[in-house]
Amino acid sequence: MTQPYLLLTPGPLTTSDTVRAAMDRDVSTWDADYNQITQQLRADLVTLAQADCHDYAAVLLQGSGSYAVEATIQTALPRTGAKLMIAVNGAYGRRMAEIADYLAVPHVVVEIDETKPFALPLIEATLTRHPDVTHFAIVHCETTTGVLNPIEAIIPALHARGLITIVDAMSSFAGVPIPTAALGIDYLISSANKCLQGVPGFGFVIARRAVIAQTAGNARSLALDLYDQLATMEAHAGKWRFTSPTHVVLAAAQAMKELQAEGDVRARNQRYAANQHRLAAGMQALGFELIVAPAAQSPIITSFKYPTPDFDFAAFYAFTKAHRFVIYPGKVARIPSFRIGNIGAVQLADIERLLTVVAEAQAALAPAAG
């Protein structure tokens, strides 16, 4: 089966024919064979996170990645005596703050420009002003722009202070190596339809067992209670509390096999990075300016400024889609921009073809002379 176009987005993304084919059967949520698939997937996710199953557990949760983020915040934070600091440099950090508002979770926001990565001194200075902070949350790859926040410098320092650390690795996990245990991450959050290269339908949280074990009764929601979800999966050999997205789980299990066959996260990271480097160089040669400095750029998605004030993104989008490439509108508040992702079942040859199409779009959409 051939895709009508490639999704050059931060997820959902282009999946392989074999991942989609894995969904072509029905299974029972009570079946032991199906629950064993869940168990193996959980173990494999912990391994990808460079952690040990004795110390960490993967909790799968129905819904999109934002469900998993909300579940983590409301489960990790006790109802009293806790305060969350949220590092915000894009839309997904702001979404965590919005979740905290909805849940009435006490929190403080430290915010910087969307095009810049966080640095530890600013976070430490904010902590000095808010000594009652107990938990810290940050987005690893902020796909508002494609900036990669340096969690390897930030998280160990905050872990050493005794803070519970939450990393939204929605768009980076399985595409960027993350040594979860070594960094001191307590909760790592992602989704099946990102760099794992599965399809939408569930998120997951890789939680430090000793930390999540202390969260009974914290949740403000029945369905989004990570503690109870984990307890059920542990007690019943992979059984989900409520009806699981069975077809999506089968796709994720196949996607995991394909990730392992590719050479695990480091090999996938190399492919994504090669895609991004060629994309950035090729687009710059065509006159498109980068928004994020190369040193802070993730291999996930790249933001480009509109080349001229009268740039017609809608026409540009329609042209690239007609040529089998779906790109992404911009999300930077103060800069007219668009984004192009290079994760999923996308190869360097696809990026080369895209650059040819972009050049053709420029020629076709250029105002007529005179």
N, C-alpha and C positions, 0 to 999 in steps of 0.2 A: 504494500500500500504506500502511495506517495502523498506526502503532505502538500496541500495547495500552496502553502507558503511557509517560510521560516519565521518563527517568532524571535525577533531580536529584542527581547524585553527581559526584565529581571524576574520573570515568572508570573503566571505559567509560561513555560518555555517549550521549545521543540523537543519532543521525546522521540525515542527510537520506535521503529515498527514493532520490535519484540516487546517493548514495555507496554505498548497499547494492546498487543495481542494477548498479553498475560491476563487482561481483564475479561477475556472472552469465555468465561465460565462462571457458574454460580457456586457459591460455597455457603455453608451454614456457620453462623457465629458461634454455635455450640460445639462444632466439630473439633475433635482433638487435633486432627491434622492441620486445620486452619489455625488453631491457637498456637501450634508449634511454629507455624510461619511467623506469627506475631512475636513469639519468644526469640526466634533466631534473628529477626529484624531488630529487636530491642538490643540484643547482645552485640550485633554488628554496628549499631549506631554508637554504642559506648566505645567500641574499638576505634571507630573513625574519630571519635573525640579524644583519642589518646588517653583514655582512662581505663580503669579496671572495674569489672562488674561487681567486685566486692565492695568498692567504695562509691560507685555511681550506678544509677539506674535510669534507663530511658522510659519515659512515660509518654505513651501515644494518646492523642486527644482529637476527637472528631472536630472538624471545622477548619477554617483557614488559619494561617499563622497568627493573626491577631487574636484569635481565640486562645491560642497557647500563651501569648504574651499576657493577656488579661488573666488567664488562669494562674500564671506564675505570680503576678503581682498580688492577686487577692489571696493566694495560698501562702506565699512567702512572708507577707507582712502580718504580724499579729494585729488583733483588733485594737489593742492598746499598747502604749509604751514603745512604739516603733515609728520611724520616719524614713522616708525614701528620698534619696537624691537622684535626679534624672539628668544626665548629660544630653543636651539637645543641640544638634547641628543639622537638623533636617526634619522632614515631615514625620518620620517614624519615631524619632525621639519625642516630637510633639504629641504623637498618638499615645505614647506611654503616659505622658502627663495628662492627657485627656482621660485615659483609663483611670488614673489615680483620682482625678476629679470626680468621675462617676461613682467610684467606689468609696469616696470620702476618705481616702488614704492620705494621711499627712505627708506632704512632700515639698521639696524645694527643687527648683529648676536652675541649672547653670547652662546658659545658652551662648553660643558663638555663631559666627557667620557660617552659612550653609556650605561654603566652598572650602572651609578650612578644617583640618583635623584637630581633635582635642590634644592638649598637652597636660601632663600631670600637675605642674605648679598651679595652674588655675583651679583645678579640682581640689587640690590640697588647701589652697587659700579659701575656697568656699566652705570646705569642711571645717576649717578653723572658725569661721563665722557661724557655723551650724553644728556645734559639737553633739547635738542630740540625734544626728543622722545615724541610723543603724544599718541601712541597706543602700546599695548603689546600683544603678542601672544605666547601661549604655548600649547603643546600636553599634555593632562592629562595622559592617558595610552599610553606610547610609545611602540608599539608592536614590534619594532625592537628587544627588549629584554624582555618586560613584565614589565618594571619599571613603577611605579606609581609616578608621580610628585605631590608634596604636594601643590595643588592649594589652599587648605584651609588656608595655611600660606602666600602664595604669593599674591593671587589676592586681598584680602582686603587691603593689604598695598599699592598696586599699584592703586587701586580704590581711596584710600584716597589721593593719590598724584594727582588725577584728570585725570589719564590715561584711555583711552578706552580699555577695556580688551576683548580679544578673546581667547576662550578655545576650542581647538580641542578635543572634547570628543567622537571621532568617535568610539573607542572601549570600552569605559567605560559607556556611558550614557545608562541608564536602567539596568545596571549591577552593578554599584557603585552609592550609593546615592550622589547627587550633589545639595546642597542648593543654587541654582543659584542666587536668589535674595539676600539672606543673605550674600553671598560672594562678591557681587558686580560685577558679570560677566555681560558684556554687550552683548556678542555674544557667544552662546554655539552651537557647530556644531556636528552633528552626522549623522547616516545613517540608513535606514530601515533594512539593512541586518546584523546588529551587535547584540547588546544585546537585542534589541527589538524582535529579532528572526523572522523577516520578510525575504523577498527575495530582491535581488539587483534590483535597478531601480530608487530610488530617495534618496536624502539627505535632511536634514532639518536644519534650523537655528532657534534657540530660541533667539529672539532679544529683547532688552529693547526698548520699544516703543519710549520713549523720545529721545533715541540715534539714532535709525534708521530713525526717522522722519526728522533728519537733513542731510540726505545723498542723497537727490534728486540731480541727475546730476553727482554724483561721478563715477558711473560705467563706465568702459572702454569697456563694452560688452553689447549688447542688451539682449541676452538670459540669461546672468548671472547677471542681475540687480536685486538684492534682494529688493531694494526699490520699483521698479515697480511691482515685483512679489507679494509683500505684498499688495501693493495698489489695485491690481486687485482682490486678494483673499478677501480683506476686502470689496471692493465695490460691488462684485458680488457673495457674499455668498459662497465662497469656489472655485470659478472658477479659474483654472490655466490660465496663459496667453497663453501658447502654449499647444499642445496635451500632456496630462498627461499619465503616465504609469498606466492605469486604473486597470489592473489585479494586479499589484504590490501594489497599494493602497488598494485594497480589501484584499490582503494578510496581509498588515500591520494592517488594522483594526481588522482582526481576531487575529493577534499576540498581539495586544493591549489588547483584551479581555482575552487572555490566560495569559498575564502578570498580569492583575488585578486579575484573578482567582487564580493565584499562590500566591498572597499576596503582589503584587507590588514590587518595586525595592529592598526593604530590604530583602524580602524572596528570591528573585532571587539571590541577592548578597550572601546570606548565602549558597545557593546551589552551586554557582560558587566557593565560598571560600572553601567549603568542598571538592569539586572536586580537586581544586588546592593543598590543603594541603595533600590530599591522594596521588595525583600524585607525588608531590615533595618528600614525604617521601618514596614512593615505588620506584621511580627511583633512589634515593640516595642509597637505600638498594641494588639495582642492580648494583651500581658502577658508576652512572652518577652524575657528579658534577654540582651544580647550578651555574649560571652566576650572577644572581642578589641576593643580600642579602635579607633574608626573610623580613626585616623591610621595604624594598622598593619594594617588590614584589606585583604585582597586582593579582587579582583573574582571570584574563583574559587569559593570555598565559605565559608559562614558558620556559625559554631557558636553554639548557643543553650543556655542553662541550662534544666534542667527547671523548670517554673514552680512546682511544689510538690513536697514530699518524696515524695508518693505518686503522682506522675505515672507513668502506665502507657505507656511508650514503645511496647511491643509492640502494644497496642491502637491507639495513635495511628498507628503505621506501617501497620497493617492497614487502618485507615480511609482514610488518604491513598492507599494503593495501590489500594484498591477504587474510588477516584475518579480513577485514572489518573496518580497521582504517586508515584514511588518516591524516598524520602529516605534518609538515611544515619545509622547509629548514631554516637554520640559516641566520641571516642578520647582525650579529655583524662583523664589518670590520676586527678586529684583532684577533678574536677567532673562530676557527672552531667549529661550533655548529649547533644544530637543535632546533626546537620549537614544543611544544605541547600545543594546546589550550583546554579549557574545558568549553567554553560557547556554547550556543545553546541548543537544546533538548538533553542534555547529563546528565546522572545521575551517581551517585556514583558507581553503579553496572557496568556501562560502563568503568569507570576508573579501576576498579578491573580487568575486562576482558582484558583491554589494558595492564596492568602490567603483566598479565600472558603471553600475546602474546610477549611482549618485552623480557621476560625471555626465551621464546621459540626461539625467533630470535637470542638471544645471543648464545644459544646452537647450533642452526642450522648453524650460520654463523661463528662460531669460527674456526680458522685455525686448520687443522688436526694435531695431535701430531706427532712429528717425521718427 
